[in-house]
Amino acid sequence: MRIKKVAFTLLILILALSVMAPGLNVPGYNSLRSGQTVEFTAGRAGVSFVLSSFDGTVKITRRSTNKAPGEEKPRFTQNLLDVRLTDKDGKTVTHVLGSVYIYFKVRQKDIRMWEQGELSIYLFDTWKQEWVPCRTYAVRDGSSISNLACRIRVFGLYGVAAK
């Protein structure tokens, strides 16, 4: 009788863990393989790797503009995007190889500001401790602009803001 209870308890635990296992993936962490073309999103922003040069884990998170670093901050129009990469050995990768883009989905008001030269994507330069503009491009979805994007050279903290 006792063996049946133990076996039944183990069966229940195995079933419970198998149901819970898919939910154990940590949001914001994504696997990346060399040669892969892939896009990872976080809310209204994301990062895109074209024929990736990396094997590792990409971590993307959105951060409040209230906690933006630096003395002088641009006027952000939405939350910041923090993009980090660790290689397959767990070492932090700081510089980008190949074509990696970050993007922000924009609204009509933002598009007008960008067309007038008043809106850009910024990177927080950790060496200078200041926000620097990143060359910003419009991404079209058919005939209309849907995103603003920037080809990145370093992994870090990005935001779309008024100049």
N, C-alpha and C positions, 0 to 999 in steps of 0.2 A: 504494500500500500504506500509506504514511504517513497519507494523508488518511482512509483507512478506520479506522485506529487512533485518530486524533483524534476522528472522528465517533462511533466506538463508545465511547470514554471519556466524551465529552459525554453520550451517551445514558444510560450507566450513572450518571453524576452527576445528571442530571435525574430519573431514576427513583428514585435513593436519596433525593434531596431531597424528592420528592413523597411518599415513604413517611414520611419524618421530619417533614414540615411539621405534621401534626396534633399531634405531641408537643411542638412548640415553644411552645404556649400556656402561659403562666405560671400555675400554680395559684394560686387566691386572688384573681385579677384578673377582674372581670366587667364587661361592658358594660351600661350602663343608658340607657334612652331615656325622655324625657318622656312621661307618660301611661301608662307601663307599670306593671302590677302584677306583681311578681316577688319571688322568695325566693332568697337565696344562702346555702348552708350551708358550715360548716367543722366537721367532726366532729359533736359533739352540741350545736351551737349555730349560730345564723345570724342573718340580718337580712332583714326583709321590707319592701318598698316598696309602698305602695298608691297607685295612680295617681300615680306619681312626678312630682315637680316638677323633676327633674334630667336632664341629658344628660351622661354622663361615664363614669368608670370607678370601680367600687367595689372596694376591696381589703379582704378579710377574712382575718384570720389568728388562729390560736390561740397563746397565749403561756403559758409556764409560770408558775405562781404564785410560784415561787422568785425570779423577776425582777420581781415586782410593785413598782411605785413607791410612795413614801410612807413616812412614819415609822411610822404605826399602820395595820396592815392587818387587814381582817376575815378570818375563817377561811373561805377559799374551799373549795367542795366539788368544783370542777372547774377546768380551765384557763380562762384569761381569753379574752375575745373582743375583738379589736382591729378596729374598723370605720373605714375612711377613704374619702373620696370626693375625686376630682379632676374638675373640669369638662372639657368638650371641648377647652378651651384649655390644659389641664394645670395649672390653678391649684387649690390646695387649698381645699375647701369645709369650713368648720367647723360652721356652724349648719344645722340641718335645717329644711326647708320641707315642709309636708304631713305625711302619716302614715307614719312610719318606725318599725318595731319591731325590737328585738333579742329573741332568745329562747334559752332553754337547755332541752334535753330533760332531764327529771328522773326520778329513780327514786322508788319508793314511800317510802323513808326521807326524801327531800327534800320530798315532798308533805306528809308528816306535819309536818315542821318548819315548812313554809310555813303550813299550816293553824293551827299553834300560834303563829304570829307570830314565829318564830325564824329565818326564812330570807328573804332578799331579794336583788334584783339591785342591784349597786352600780356607780357610774360614778366613774372617777378624775378629779376636778376639777383641771385643770392650773393654774388660778389659785390655788386654796387649797392645792394639793399634798396633798390628802386624798381619801379614798374617801367618797362621799356616796350614800345610798340613792336608788334610782329606784323610783317607784311600781310595784309588781309585781302582775301579774295572772296568774290561772291560765287556761290554754288547754286546753279539753276536746277530746278525740278521742272523740266519742260520749258515753258517760256517765262516762268517767274522765279525769282530768287527765293530759296528756302533756307539757306545756311550761309554763315560767314565762316571762312576757314583760314588756317594759317599752317604753312609747312614748318614743322618745328625742328630745332637743332639740339635742344636739350629737353630732358624730361623735367617737369616741374609744375608750377602753379600758373594758370592762365585765366584771363577774364576778358569779357567784352565790355568796353566802356567808352564813354564820350571823351573826346580829346580835350 
